[in-house]
Amino acid sequence: MLSINSEELTRIIKEVMADHAAAPAVANRKTAHEPMTCRAAVLTGPGKIDIKTFPIREISDDEILIRVEGCGICGTDVHEFRGDPMKLAPLVLGHEGTGEVVKLGKNVTRDNGGKRVAVGDKIVTSVSNCGKCDACLYTPARLNLCENLRVHGLIPDDETHLNGYFAEYMIVRADSTFFVVNDLSLELRMLIEPAAVVVHALERAKSTGLINFRTRVLIQGCGPIGLLMLAAVRAAGVQHIIALDGDESRLDMARRMGAEATINYKNYQGPDGVTEAVKAATRGRGAHFAFQCTGVPAAASNIWKYVQRGGGICEVGFFVDNGKSEINHHSDICAKEISLVGSWVYTVDEYPIAYNFLRRAQGIGLPVESLITHRFSLDQIEDAMQVNIRQVGLKVAIIL
């Protein structure tokens, strides 16, 4: 039998306890290999993206370094690519992204939902608020109206460089919000951000008191946001949904997402013809409520005609300035007593709701993951932008 004296036994116990105490800290703070540089797609001006290599700076005690796994291309990304209307260039775009935690600052222990975070976790990021503007100070329940709202992927270039998801790595800033979403597929993780957009729009619509189980809802525009909006309305229990678009493949997806009826506006003679088609699908009266999910001014003008008296509209489509639309204030609003709500981005609290919406949509058989139809590498990002501009397929994503 091996003999160990008391001093030797005490030394062994101390070494084991020290190793045990140190192991979780090492495992949760960093990986064995930390990258020194990474490649990023930098929008340098209208229509021009350069792949550049940047050093990865040391993160602070309140930051996170993630390895990006994928990011969807949003309409806002396309608008910035085409003309930089927000004057943000140069910058690394990409805000519908997700990645794996590579390194954690020592002060980062839980996400914004209270869930513990560790190296290797899959996360998504949400918005950050300034806490100082009128919206932050006086309307805390509506922090989406923060005058200085920021999101990764729409931050101008600085010494960090890695501020957006169209890069191999990204540094999650100290003031950013994030959530651990390990149990979602890559596709669903890339859809959480746009899902939060439609979750917020649905809550705005519900504030009118017009959304219930008998409501006949019209969804105008069956791009990714419109189709997610349709899925959210369907997952909320609405049975009677009409989808309106000019693309048969998108209308086919709308039927898969739960639309009871679809209308291709190209098959009708102008807005009056479409109005009659909407009435035919709604027992001759028009929609109780409509979601305007395009960025087209003419569509925004026409939607008022499709809603019955006493109905409502939620404007979801204009996240950038695409121009003015024309309405008749008497016949379109006043005489019909229409309830109108706008929808702007989302709040941090709506990210967990978006997560559960996607879970619910899957559970009732809605093919939300199928919204991602095109996948490109980082080197192909300009090609990906052009595919999005041509409106080929639905959601285009960059996969790293």
N, C-alpha and C positions, 0 to 999 in steps of 0.2 A: 504493500500500500504506500502511495506517495505521501510524504510528510511535508507539511508547510507550517512554518512557525507563524506566530501571531503577527509579527511585523510585516512579513511577506504577504499574509492574507489581507491585512489592512491596506497595503499598497495596491494589491490587485483590485480590491473593492473600490478604492478611490478612482483608479483608472477606468474601470467599467462604468462607474457613475458619471464620470466626466465625459466619456465618449457618448453615453446615452443622452446627456443633457445637451451636448453640442450637435448631435446628429440632426435633430429636427430643424435647428436654426440654419445649418448649412443647407439642408434639403429645401427649405422654404425660402431661402434668400437668393440662391443663384445656381446655375447649372455648372457642370464640370468644365464646359467650354463656352466662353463668352466671345461673341464675334467682335472684331475690332472695326470693321467697315461693312457697309452694305450699299446696295444699289437702290435707287429711288427714281420714279418717273416725275420729273419736274416740268410743270407747265411754265414755259418761259415767255409765252406770248400767245396771241390768238392763233389757234390751229397748230401750235408747235409744242411738242413734248420731247424733252431730252432725258435720256437715261444717264444719270450721274452717280458717281460713287462718293459717299460721304463717310467720314469717321463717325463712329458711334460714341458719343461722349458718355462720361460716367453719369449715371442717374443720381438724383438727390435722394434723401431719405424718404421722400413722399411721392416718388415716381415709380413707374413700372416700365420695364423693357419687354416688349412682346415680339415674337416672330409672327409676322403676318401670314395667314393661311389663305385668305380670299377676301374680295370686296366687290360688291355690286357697283355698277355704274348708274348713277342717278341722273335725272334730267338736269339737275343743277350742275353736275360735273360737265355735262354736254354743253350747257350754256356758257360755262366758264371756258371750256376748250374752244368754242367757236368765236367768242369775242371778249372774254374777260369783263363782263358787264359790272361785276362788283369790284373791279380794280384790285384784285388780290395777287396777281402774278408778280414775281415768281412764287410758286408754291407747289407742294405735293398734295394733289387732290385725293379723294377717296374717303367717304364717311360711312358707307354701308358695310363696314368691315368687321373682321374678327381675327383673333390670333391667340397664340399660346404664350403664356407667361414664361419668360426666360430669366428675368431677375426682378426682385422686389426690393424697393427701399425699405429700410428697417421699420419705418412707421406704418407701412401698409400691411394690415393684417386681415381686413374684412372688406367686402364689396359694399355698395350702397344699399343693398338689401339685408346686410348683416351676415352674409355667408362668408365663412373663412376662405381665404385665397392662398394658394401655394404655387410654387413653380410647377409648370406642367398643366395648370388649369387653362381652360378655354374661356376667353372673356370677350365681351362687347363693350364699347364705350358709348356714353350718352352725352348730354349737353353740360356745359358749365355756365353758371350765372355769376354776375358781378357782385350782387348783394348790396349795391349802392344806388342804383337808379330808382326812379319812381315806381316802376313795376315791381321790383324786388322788395322795396320798402313798404308799399301800400297795397299791393295785390298779391300777397304771398301764395294764394291758391292758383295763381295764373303766371307762374314763373317763366312760361314759354314766351311771355311778352317782354322779357328782360331786354333792355335796349342794347346791351353788350353781350348777348348770347353768343357762345362760342361752341364749336364742335370740331373735333379732329377731322382734317381734310379740307377745312376752309380757313386755315390759319396761314397768313403770309410767311414766307421763308424768313428764318432767323438763324442764330448760331446752332440751334438744335437740328434744323433741316428735316428731321424725321417726324413731321407733324400730321401726316396723312397716311392712309392705308395703301396707297399705290406705291409701296416700297417693301423691301424684304423684311425690314424691322421698323417699329414705331415706338416712340417714347410717350407713354401716357402721362400727361402733365399732372402736377399736384392738385390743381383745381378741377380736374376732370372727374366725371362720375363713370362708374363701370359696374358690370355684373358678371358673375361666374355662371356659365351656361354649358357645363360639361356634357349634359345629357342630350344636347341637340346636335343634329347633323350639321355639316359645314353649310349646306344649302339653307337650312332654317336659321342658322346663326347670321348668315348674310342678309336674311329677310327681316330680322328683328327691327332694324331702324325704319324701313318703310312700313312695317307693321305698326310701329308706334305712331306713325303719321296717321294711319287710318283709324287706329284706336282713339286717338284724340278727336278726329273728325266725327266719329260715331258719338262720342260723349257730347260734343257740341250740338250735334243733331238731336240727341235725346233731351237736351236742355229746352228744346221747343215744346216738348210734350207731345210730339206728333209721331214718334216711333213706337210701335207696339206690334202685337202678333198679327193684326189685320192690315197693317199699313202696306200700301202698294208703293214700292220704292223703285225709282228710276236711277240707274247708274249711267251717266254720260261719260264715255271714254273708257276703253278697255285695255289701256296700257297696264303696266305693272301696278301702279297705284290704284287705278280703277278696279282691277281684278282683285286686289287685296281688299279694297273697300267692299266689293261684292261679297267676298268670303267673310268679312267681319260682320256684315249685316246678316248674312245667312247663318253664321255661327251664333249670332245673338237671338235667333229664333224667328226672323222674318221669312215668310214663305213666298210671298209674292214679289218677285224682283224682276225688273225688265232691264236688259242691258242694251245700250245704244252705242254703235260704233260703225265705222265704214270698212272694216277689215274682217272678212269671213273667218279667218283663222283665229282671230282674237274673240270673235263672237262664239266660236266653237269652244274655246277655253272658258268663256263666260258660262256657257251651258254646263260644262264640267264643274264649275265653281258653284253651281246652284241656281243659275238664272232660270226663271220659269218661262220667260219669253225673251227673244232677241230681235232687234231691229237694225237692219243695215240702212243707214240714212241715204246711201247712194242709190237705193232702189226707189226713192220717192222724189217727187217734184218739190224741192225747196222745203223751208221750215213748215209751211202749211201742210204739206203732204206727210211730213214726219209727225206733226202734231196729231193728225188723224190716225196714224199708225199707233201712236202712244195711247190715244183714247180707245182705240179698238182693243188694246191689250189691257185696259183698265176699266172695263165695263162702261165705256163711253164718257168717262169723267176726267181723265187725266190722272197723273200720279199724285198720291198724298204727299210724297216727299221725294226730292231729287238731290243727288250728289253730283256736282259738276267737277269732273276729274281730268279735264283737258286743260292745256295752256293756250287754247285757241280763243281769241276774243269773239269770233262769230258764234262759236258754240256757247259761250257764256251769255250771249245775247238771246240765243234761241231757247235756252232751257226754261226761261220764264213762261214760254207758251205751253210747255208740256206739263205744267203743274196746275192742279185744280184750285178753285177758290178755297181759301182757308188752309192751303197747303204750305209747304216749306222747302227751302233750298239750303244746302251747305256748299259753300265754295271751297274746293280743295285744291284746284289745279294751278293757281298762280303763285308759285313760290319765287318767281322772278317776274319782272315787268315785261310782259309781252304786248303791251299796248292797251288801248281803251276799247270797251265794248259799248254798244248802244242799246238802251232800253227805253220803253215808254213808261214813265213813272205812274201815269194814271192807270192804263190797262194792265201793265205787268205787275205792279206792286199794290197801289192803293185800292183799286176796285176789287182786287182779288184778296186783299189783306194777307199778303204773303209774309211768312216769317223767314227771315234770312239770317244765317250765321256764317261767319268766316271761320276758317281753321288755319292756325299757324303753328307749324312744327309740332312739338309735344313737350311734356314735362318729364323730369327724371322718373317720377312715380309711375308713369305710363309704360316704362320699359318692362317691368314685371307683368303688367297686364298684357302687353304685346306678346310676351313669352307664352302666357297662358292661352291667348287667342290662337297662336299658331298650333299649340298642343290640341286645343279644342277643334280647330279646323281639320287637323289630321284625324282626330278621333271620329269625326262624322264623315270622313271619306273625301274631303276636299283636297285636290292635288296641289297644294301650295308649293311643294318643292319643285314641281314641274314648271313653275314660273321662270326658273333659271334655264334658259334655252341655249345660251352661247357662252363658251368659256375660252378665255385667251390668256396667254402668258404676259408677264410684265413687259417683255420686249415687243409684244404685239398691241400695246395699248392704243396707239393711234388707229390701227385697224379696228379695234374694239369700239372706239369712239365713232368711227364712220358707220359701222354696223348699227349702232344705236341711232345715229342721225337718220339713217335710211329706214328706221323702224322695222328692221328685219327681226323676226322672233319677238321675244318679250324681254326678260331681264338678261342683260349682258354682264358677265362677271370676269374679273381678273383673278386667276388662281395662281398662287405661288408655291 
